[in-house]
Amino acid sequence: METNQEKKSGLGFISHIWNEWIATFVILSLLLLTLIIGTGEMIHGQMLRLGENLYGDPKTGMQYSFLRAEPETPTCDRNPNVDALVQQQMQSNAKDEFADIFGTSSQEDVRKSVLAGKKLCEDKYAFHDTATKYLDDHPSIRPYRTMETTFFGIFQFGSDNKAILLILMVVLAAITTTLKIHHIGLRSPSTRLDYRVYAVAMTAANALLTSSAISQYQSVVRSGVPMTTEMSVIYWLWMILFSVLTLISIYQFFIVPKSAKTGGNIGLSLLSVPLYAFMAIITGVAFTFFMDYPMGQGIYLGQLVEFSSIFLNLALFIWAGMLLKQTRIVDVFLNILRPWNLAPETLTWIILIGAALPTAYTGASGIFVIAAGAIIYKEVWNAGGRRQFALATAAMSGSLGVVLRPCLLIVVVASLNKEVTTDLLYHYGLYVFLITSTMFLLVSLFFAEQKFRIASPAEALPRSAKALLSVIPYVIVFLLVWMFYKYALNTNMNEFTAPVMMPIILLIMVLYEKLRHQPAPLAAVGHWDSTLAENTPEQIANQAHVSTEKVARDDNPNNPERQVSFWKAIHLSASETVGHIGALVILMALSVSVGGFLERIEIMELFPTDISSIYIVITLIVALMIFVGMIMDPFGAVILISATVAPVAYKYGIDPVHFWMITLIGFELGYVSPPVALNHLLARQSIGDEEVAAADAEVRHMSFYYRYERWILPLIVMFPAMLIIAYVPYMFKLFGWYQ
């Protein structure tokens, strides 16, 4: 939101230094430490095994585990006076009424015991002498031991302090997001009134959160319950965070960006308030003034601590998504399709199927929308698709893959519900994916102006085959990392290891591109990637309403802005990661607070418990899941549903796997449904407000459907799919869900 002029002075300069360097560097360090933690146990196990293979000696019985520290010199007496010790023990036994029971009353027994102790002492000295000599004879042991124990220390420190690492990451990211005015809202502020209303709401929200965090800390102190150092640090971090955010928001009320327009109206300004602020104000007012529960928000923020491993994995997935954005992977794969000149609807269907896998491997739908939404939008548009259709595609690009392995959301569901396993959910999730993707193809073809279009195979196949060769290096990188983990670390890629492996794979892919001096994608440096189109620069310029010279300059691989070094690419990805962690994780934290509020007012008690028809039960569940998806993020929603609705559904006889398939697809339908439509908001962040406004402007004269296609298309795809998934398995006992 800052202009270059604003960055040169005042808070703008401090904000720029903080955002681009301090927070980025620290959070990049924390992400790398999280990678070390995630893979540390595997690596450390292999280091111990390697140490044993290198330095273990079966002949002498010396093991590497004996040598991980300097041998301690024994303190026992090697040459004791045996007779004196025997007499001393006999005198002691005479006073011990239990000596007979343990068989130590006779002098012979006592002498045997003393001699055994002497031998044990001799063995200790012998081991010390042998180990010391062994270390001296093998000088490389000490350096290797230092490396191994140092790595173990870092890994162990991280494992013991995961919660602090997460909260510290959230603190830095949330401050950055607030300084950049990057929180997720229905629209971005643009006028002076927008910024003022935004700042007032943020001040109120953060003040309530500060008060709640302080109240929670004081409550724990007054209770007299011993507080660990870790929890004390976490409480202070929360109090510092929301206090700082309150001060920043107050400053932003008085200092409006110079780029802000004049005018505005209160209705649109309220739409500029971040969703997180709305949630904080609603729950803060309710807990503090109506429930006499001022520490409520602070307590529910503790869910982040309880599930720190999952949220750290989410941070890694966000980073993976931003690293994906720094590569040409999406573009390279799309090059295989471009020569066929497919109809926009057919091309979009293939893209969505292809996008399902990276969606699953980047943890959740929103992350992939942020990372690749702009590229997908431009590809569909340049293939001849309507802008509104392209916007709908971008918003849906992350929706289909959330039920596929190894999506993190499934892991959260399985961790909170012992009735289901990840294997079962992923298995039936594949059927859900097939249903939703097929529905998209049928609906998009129904509204297509040109049902089918394909280039001549004689022309397209050679070009497509040539493009396929460019994909091979990326496949090789993936296979090499996978093989390293599988064979060197004895670990396969699955839903538990993917958060660690994906950033490493993408880091190597970024390095590969930079070593080959490949230009960065224009989307990665803040421009449209005009190379995604088969159109000429003149056609692209006319479509984008920019000059032909600008298109030609951006399209030029030698453009200095596209010559990004490896370290610059890492910096850019980390900088974007900071903003998205701050926006997404803080939104999730407040979603949990909203869930806690709904739980405390016992809204789920309104769910009938005496319904005789299973169809009515399913209908109520479907409606509830869509509503929850409209107002909450997926992770917070899963926590709420697991504690409230799931037990009721199980009592009605709904199979747990079927229930969670309904829930997940209901969430995804909610994420593309007004009034919030989280995936549309994330797509807008990726694509840009100006492009979305241009898409709306060009269809103002058209019929209702085409004016609102970006909202309607996802609904008429996902809603029928929702009905099929909810009712058909029960009616026909499909997939064996009901016996």
JOQUI-V635948 format. One record per backbone hydrogen bond with DSSP energy under -1.0 kcal/mol. CO is the residue of the C=O (numbers start at 1). NH is the residue of the N-H. E is the energy in kcal/mol with one decimal. If there is no record, write none. Layout:
co=CO nh=NH e=E
co=CO nh=NH e=E
This chain:
co=3 nh=7 e=-1.3
co=5 nh=8 e=-1.0
co=10 nh=14 e=-1.7
co=11 nh=15 e=-3.6
co=12 nh=16 e=-2.3
co=13 nh=17 e=-2.5
co=14 nh=18 e=-2.8
co=15 nh=19 e=-3.4
co=16 nh=20 e=-2.7
co=17 nh=21 e=-1.6
co=17 nh=22 e=-1.9
co=18 nh=23 e=-2.7
co=21 nh=25 e=-2.8
co=22 nh=26 e=-2.6
co=23 nh=27 e=-2.7
co=24 nh=28 e=-2.3
co=25 nh=29 e=-2.2
co=26 nh=30 e=-2.4
co=27 nh=31 e=-2.7
co=28 nh=32 e=-2.4
co=29 nh=33 e=-2.5
co=30 nh=34 e=-2.4
co=31 nh=35 e=-2.2
co=32 nh=36 e=-2.3
co=33 nh=37 e=-2.7
co=34 nh=38 e=-2.9
co=35 nh=39 e=-2.4
co=36 nh=40 e=-1.5
co=39 nh=43 e=-2.5
co=40 nh=44 e=-3.5
co=41 nh=45 e=-2.0
co=42 nh=46 e=-1.7
co=43 nh=47 e=-2.4
co=44 nh=48 e=-2.4
co=45 nh=49 e=-1.9
co=46 nh=50 e=-2.8
co=47 nh=51 e=-2.7
co=48 nh=52 e=-2.1
co=49 nh=53 e=-2.2
co=50 nh=54 e=-2.6
co=51 nh=55 e=-2.7
co=52 nh=56 e=-2.0
co=57 nh=61 e=-1.3
co=57 nh=62 e=-1.4
co=62 nh=57 e=-3.3
co=63 nh=66 e=-1.1
co=64 nh=67 e=-1.5
co=80 nh=82 e=-1.2
co=81 nh=85 e=-2.2
co=82 nh=86 e=-2.4
co=83 nh=87 e=-2.4
co=84 nh=88 e=-2.4
co=85 nh=89 e=-2.2
co=86 nh=90 e=-2.4
co=87 nh=91 e=-2.2
co=88 nh=92 e=-1.6
co=89 nh=93 e=-2.5
co=90 nh=94 e=-1.8
co=93 nh=96 e=-1.4
co=96 nh=99 e=-1.4
co=98 nh=102 e=-1.4
co=99 nh=104 e=-2.2
co=100 nh=103 e=-1.2
co=106 nh=110 e=-2.0
co=107 nh=111 e=-2.6
co=108 nh=112 e=-2.2
co=109 nh=113 e=-2.1
co=110 nh=114 e=-2.5
co=111 nh=115 e=-2.7
co=112 nh=116 e=-2.3
co=113 nh=117 e=-2.1
co=114 nh=118 e=-2.2
co=115 nh=119 e=-2.4
co=116 nh=120 e=-2.3
co=117 nh=121 e=-2.2
co=118 nh=122 e=-2.3
co=119 nh=123 e=-2.6
co=120 nh=124 e=-2.0
co=121 nh=125 e=-2.3
co=122 nh=126 e=-2.9
co=123 nh=127 e=-2.9
co=124 nh=128 e=-2.5
co=125 nh=129 e=-2.8
co=126 nh=130 e=-2.7
co=127 nh=131 e=-3.2
co=128 nh=132 e=-2.4
co=129 nh=133 e=-2.3
co=130 nh=134 e=-2.5
co=131 nh=135 e=-2.4
co=132 nh=136 e=-2.2
co=133 nh=137 e=-2.3
co=134 nh=138 e=-1.1
co=138 nh=141 e=-2.0
co=140 nh=144 e=-1.9
co=141 nh=145 e=-3.3
co=142 nh=146 e=-2.5
co=143 nh=147 e=-2.2
co=144 nh=148 e=-2.8
co=145 nh=149 e=-2.9
co=146 nh=150 e=-2.1
co=147 nh=151 e=-2.3
co=148 nh=152 e=-2.2
co=149 nh=153 e=-2.3
co=150 nh=154 e=-2.3
co=151 nh=155 e=-2.8
co=152 nh=156 e=-3.2
co=153 nh=157 e=-2.6
co=154 nh=158 e=-2.5
co=155 nh=159 e=-2.4
co=156 nh=160 e=-2.2
co=161 nh=165 e=-2.3
co=162 nh=166 e=-2.5
co=163 nh=167 e=-2.6
co=164 nh=168 e=-2.8
co=165 nh=169 e=-2.1
co=166 nh=170 e=-2.6
co=167 nh=171 e=-2.8
co=168 nh=172 e=-2.3
co=169 nh=173 e=-2.5
co=170 nh=174 e=-3.0
co=171 nh=175 e=-2.0
co=172 nh=176 e=-2.0
co=173 nh=177 e=-2.9
co=174 nh=178 e=-2.2
co=175 nh=179 e=-2.4
co=176 nh=180 e=-2.2
co=177 nh=182 e=-2.6
co=184 nh=275 e=-2.8
co=190 nh=261 e=-2.7
co=191 nh=195 e=-2.2
co=192 nh=196 e=-2.0
co=193 nh=197 e=-2.8
co=194 nh=198 e=-2.7
co=195 nh=199 e=-2.5
co=196 nh=200 e=-2.4
co=197 nh=201 e=-2.5
co=198 nh=202 e=-2.5
co=199 nh=203 e=-2.5
co=200 nh=204 e=-2.4
co=201 nh=205 e=-2.7
co=202 nh=206 e=-2.7
co=203 nh=207 e=-2.3
co=204 nh=208 e=-2.2
co=205 nh=209 e=-2.1
co=206 nh=210 e=-2.5
co=207 nh=211 e=-2.6
co=208 nh=212 e=-2.3
co=209 nh=213 e=-2.5
co=210 nh=214 e=-2.5
co=211 nh=215 e=-2.5
co=212 nh=216 e=-2.5
co=213 nh=217 e=-2.1
co=214 nh=218 e=-2.7
co=215 nh=219 e=-2.2
co=216 nh=220 e=-2.1
co=217 nh=221 e=-2.3
co=218 nh=222 e=-2.7
co=219 nh=223 e=-1.6
co=228 nh=232 e=-2.2
co=229 nh=233 e=-2.4
co=230 nh=234 e=-2.2
co=231 nh=235 e=-2.7
co=232 nh=236 e=-2.2
co=233 nh=237 e=-2.3
co=234 nh=238 e=-2.3
co=235 nh=239 e=-2.3
co=236 nh=240 e=-2.7
co=237 nh=241 e=-2.8
co=238 nh=242 e=-2.3
co=239 nh=243 e=-1.7
co=240 nh=244 e=-2.6
co=241 nh=245 e=-2.6
co=242 nh=246 e=-1.9
co=243 nh=247 e=-2.1
co=244 nh=248 e=-2.6
co=245 nh=249 e=-2.3
co=246 nh=250 e=-2.2
co=247 nh=251 e=-2.3
co=248 nh=252 e=-2.5
co=249 nh=253 e=-1.2
co=250 nh=254 e=-1.2
co=251 nh=255 e=-2.5
co=257 nh=260 e=-1.9
co=261 nh=192 e=-2.5
co=265 nh=269 e=-2.2
co=266 nh=270 e=-2.1
co=267 nh=271 e=-1.0
co=269 nh=272 e=-1.1
co=270 nh=273 e=-1.1
co=271 nh=187 e=-1.2
co=274 nh=278 e=-1.8
co=275 nh=279 e=-2.5
co=276 nh=280 e=-2.3
co=277 nh=281 e=-2.7
co=278 nh=282 e=-2.6
co=279 nh=283 e=-2.5
co=280 nh=284 e=-2.4
co=281 nh=285 e=-2.6
co=282 nh=286 e=-2.2
co=283 nh=287 e=-2.9
co=284 nh=288 e=-2.3
co=285 nh=289 e=-2.4
co=286 nh=290 e=-1.3
co=286 nh=291 e=-1.4
co=287 nh=293 e=-3.6
co=293 nh=296 e=-2.2
co=295 nh=299 e=-2.4
co=296 nh=300 e=-2.3
co=297 nh=301 e=-1.7
co=299 nh=302 e=-1.0
co=300 nh=303 e=-1.6
co=301 nh=304 e=-1.7
co=302 nh=306 e=-2.3
co=303 nh=307 e=-2.2
co=305 nh=308 e=-1.4
co=307 nh=311 e=-2.2
co=308 nh=312 e=-2.4
co=309 nh=313 e=-2.1
co=310 nh=314 e=-2.0
co=311 nh=315 e=-2.0
co=312 nh=316 e=-2.0
co=313 nh=317 e=-2.3
co=314 nh=318 e=-2.4
co=315 nh=319 e=-2.2
co=316 nh=320 e=-2.5
co=317 nh=321 e=-2.4
co=318 nh=322 e=-2.1
co=319 nh=323 e=-2.5
co=320 nh=324 e=-2.4
co=321 nh=325 e=-1.5
co=324 nh=327 e=-1.3
co=328 nh=332 e=-3.3
co=329 nh=333 e=-2.5
co=330 nh=334 e=-2.2
co=331 nh=335 e=-1.5
co=333 nh=336 e=-1.1
co=334 nh=338 e=-2.1
co=337 nh=340 e=-1.7
co=338 nh=341 e=-1.9
co=340 nh=455 e=-2.7
co=343 nh=347 e=-3.0
co=344 nh=348 e=-2.7
co=345 nh=349 e=-2.1
co=346 nh=350 e=-2.0
co=347 nh=351 e=-2.5
co=348 nh=352 e=-2.8
co=349 nh=353 e=-2.0
co=350 nh=354 e=-2.6
co=351 nh=355 e=-2.6
co=355 nh=359 e=-2.0
co=356 nh=360 e=-2.2
co=357 nh=361 e=-2.1
co=364 nh=368 e=-1.2
co=365 nh=369 e=-2.0
co=366 nh=370 e=-2.1
co=367 nh=371 e=-2.2
co=368 nh=372 e=-3.1
co=369 nh=373 e=-1.8
co=372 nh=376 e=-2.4
co=373 nh=377 e=-2.6
co=374 nh=378 e=-2.3
co=375 nh=379 e=-2.3
co=376 nh=380 e=-2.4
co=377 nh=381 e=-2.3
co=378 nh=382 e=-2.8
co=379 nh=383 e=-1.2
co=380 nh=385 e=-2.3
co=381 nh=384 e=-1.7
co=386 nh=390 e=-2.7
co=387 nh=391 e=-2.5
co=388 nh=392 e=-2.2
co=389 nh=393 e=-2.1
co=390 nh=394 e=-2.4
co=391 nh=395 e=-2.2
co=392 nh=396 e=-1.9
co=393 nh=397 e=-1.2
co=396 nh=399 e=-2.2
co=401 nh=404 e=-1.7
co=404 nh=407 e=-2.5
co=407 nh=411 e=-1.0
co=408 nh=412 e=-1.9
co=409 nh=413 e=-2.2
co=410 nh=414 e=-2.6
co=411 nh=415 e=-2.2
co=412 nh=416 e=-1.4
co=413 nh=417 e=-1.0
co=417 nh=420 e=-1.5
co=421 nh=425 e=-2.2
co=422 nh=426 e=-2.8
co=423 nh=427 e=-2.1
co=424 nh=428 e=-2.3
co=425 nh=429 e=-1.8
co=426 nh=430 e=-1.2
co=428 nh=432 e=-1.6
co=429 nh=433 e=-2.4
co=430 nh=434 e=-2.0
co=431 nh=435 e=-2.1
co=432 nh=436 e=-2.6
co=433 nh=437 e=-2.5
co=434 nh=438 e=-1.8
co=435 nh=439 e=-2.3
co=436 nh=440 e=-1.9
co=437 nh=441 e=-1.8
co=438 nh=442 e=-2.3
co=439 nh=443 e=-2.5
co=440 nh=444 e=-2.7
co=441 nh=445 e=-2.1
co=442 nh=446 e=-1.6
co=443 nh=447 e=-1.5
co=453 nh=343 e=-1.0
co=456 nh=459 e=-1.1
co=456 nh=460 e=-3.0
co=457 nh=461 e=-2.4
co=460 nh=464 e=-2.8
co=461 nh=465 e=-2.8
co=462 nh=466 e=-2.2
co=463 nh=467 e=-2.1
co=464 nh=468 e=-1.8
co=465 nh=469 e=-1.1
co=468 nh=471 e=-1.0
co=471 nh=475 e=-1.9
co=472 nh=476 e=-2.6
co=473 nh=477 e=-2.3
co=474 nh=478 e=-2.2
co=475 nh=479 e=-2.5
co=476 nh=480 e=-2.7
co=477 nh=481 e=-2.3
co=478 nh=482 e=-2.5
co=479 nh=483 e=-2.8
co=480 nh=484 e=-2.3
co=481 nh=485 e=-2.4
co=482 nh=486 e=-2.5
co=483 nh=487 e=-3.1
co=484 nh=488 e=-1.7
co=484 nh=489 e=-1.4
co=485 nh=491 e=-3.2
co=494 nh=498 e=-2.4
co=497 nh=501 e=-2.3
co=498 nh=502 e=-2.8
co=501 nh=505 e=-2.6
co=502 nh=506 e=-2.5
co=503 nh=507 e=-2.5
co=504 nh=508 e=-2.0
co=505 nh=509 e=-1.9
co=506 nh=510 e=-2.5
co=507 nh=511 e=-2.3
co=508 nh=512 e=-2.6
co=509 nh=513 e=-2.1
co=510 nh=514 e=-2.2
co=511 nh=515 e=-2.6
co=512 nh=516 e=-1.3
co=513 nh=518 e=-2.6
co=514 nh=517 e=-1.3
co=521 nh=524 e=-1.1
co=522 nh=527 e=-3.4
co=528 nh=530 e=-1.3
co=529 nh=532 e=-1.8
co=530 nh=533 e=-1.5
co=536 nh=540 e=-2.5
co=537 nh=541 e=-2.5
co=538 nh=542 e=-2.1
co=539 nh=543 e=-2.2
co=540 nh=544 e=-2.8
co=541 nh=546 e=-1.7
co=547 nh=551 e=-1.8
co=548 nh=552 e=-2.6
co=549 nh=553 e=-2.5
co=550 nh=554 e=-2.9
co=551 nh=555 e=-2.6
co=556 nh=559 e=-2.0
co=559 nh=562 e=-2.3
co=560 nh=563 e=-1.2
co=562 nh=520 e=-2.9
co=562 nh=564 e=-1.5
co=565 nh=569 e=-2.4
co=566 nh=570 e=-2.2
co=567 nh=571 e=-2.4
co=568 nh=572 e=-2.8
co=569 nh=573 e=-2.5
co=570 nh=574 e=-2.6
co=571 nh=575 e=-2.6
co=572 nh=576 e=-2.3
co=573 nh=577 e=-2.2
co=574 nh=578 e=-2.2
co=575 nh=579 e=-1.5
co=576 nh=580 e=-2.1
co=577 nh=581 e=-2.8
co=578 nh=582 e=-2.4
co=579 nh=583 e=-2.0
co=580 nh=584 e=-3.1
co=581 nh=585 e=-2.0
co=584 nh=588 e=-2.4
co=585 nh=589 e=-2.5
co=586 nh=590 e=-1.9
co=587 nh=591 e=-1.9
co=588 nh=592 e=-2.1
co=589 nh=593 e=-1.3
co=590 nh=594 e=-2.4
co=591 nh=595 e=-2.6
co=592 nh=596 e=-2.5
co=593 nh=597 e=-2.3
co=594 nh=598 e=-2.7
co=595 nh=599 e=-2.1
co=596 nh=600 e=-2.5
co=597 nh=601 e=-2.0
co=598 nh=603 e=-2.0
co=602 nh=605 e=-1.2
co=603 nh=606 e=-1.5
co=604 nh=607 e=-1.4
co=613 nh=617 e=-1.5
co=614 nh=618 e=-2.5
co=615 nh=619 e=-2.2
co=616 nh=620 e=-2.5
co=617 nh=621 e=-2.3
co=618 nh=622 e=-2.9
co=619 nh=623 e=-2.4
co=620 nh=624 e=-2.3
co=621 nh=625 e=-2.8
co=622 nh=626 e=-2.2
co=623 nh=627 e=-2.1
co=624 nh=628 e=-2.7
co=625 nh=629 e=-2.6
co=626 nh=630 e=-1.3
co=627 nh=631 e=-1.1
co=628 nh=632 e=-2.0
co=633 nh=637 e=-2.2
co=634 nh=638 e=-2.3
co=635 nh=639 e=-1.8
co=636 nh=640 e=-2.0
co=637 nh=641 e=-3.0
co=638 nh=642 e=-2.5
co=639 nh=643 e=-1.3
co=640 nh=644 e=-1.4
co=641 nh=646 e=-2.7
co=645 nh=649 e=-2.5
co=646 nh=650 e=-2.5
co=647 nh=651 e=-1.8
co=648 nh=652 e=-1.4
co=649 nh=654 e=-1.9
co=650 nh=653 e=-1.6
co=655 nh=659 e=-2.8
co=656 nh=660 e=-2.2
co=657 nh=661 e=-1.9
co=658 nh=662 e=-2.3
co=659 nh=663 e=-2.5
co=660 nh=664 e=-2.6
co=661 nh=665 e=-2.1
co=662 nh=666 e=-2.3
co=663 nh=667 e=-2.6
co=664 nh=668 e=-2.2
co=665 nh=669 e=-2.1
co=666 nh=670 e=-2.3
co=667 nh=671 e=-2.1
co=670 nh=673 e=-1.2
co=671 nh=679 e=-1.9
co=673 nh=677 e=-1.4
co=677 nh=681 e=-1.8
co=678 nh=682 e=-2.4
co=679 nh=683 e=-2.2
co=680 nh=684 e=-2.3
co=681 nh=685 e=-1.9
co=682 nh=686 e=-1.9
co=683 nh=687 e=-2.9
co=684 nh=688 e=-3.1
co=688 nh=692 e=-1.8
co=689 nh=693 e=-2.6
co=690 nh=694 e=-2.2
co=691 nh=695 e=-2.2
co=692 nh=696 e=-2.0
co=693 nh=697 e=-2.3
co=694 nh=698 e=-1.8
co=697 nh=700 e=-1.1
co=699 nh=702 e=-1.7
co=703 nh=707 e=-2.0
co=704 nh=708 e=-1.7
co=708 nh=711 e=-1.1
co=708 nh=712 e=-2.6
co=709 nh=713 e=-2.6
co=712 nh=716 e=-2.5
co=714 nh=718 e=-2.8
co=715 nh=719 e=-2.6
co=717 nh=721 e=-1.2
co=718 nh=722 e=-2.5
co=719 nh=723 e=-2.2
co=720 nh=724 e=-2.5
co=721 nh=725 e=-2.6
co=722 nh=726 e=-2.2
co=723 nh=727 e=-2.5
co=724 nh=728 e=-1.4
co=727 nh=731 e=-2.4
co=728 nh=732 e=-2.5
co=733 nh=736 e=-1.5
co=734 nh=737 e=-1.6
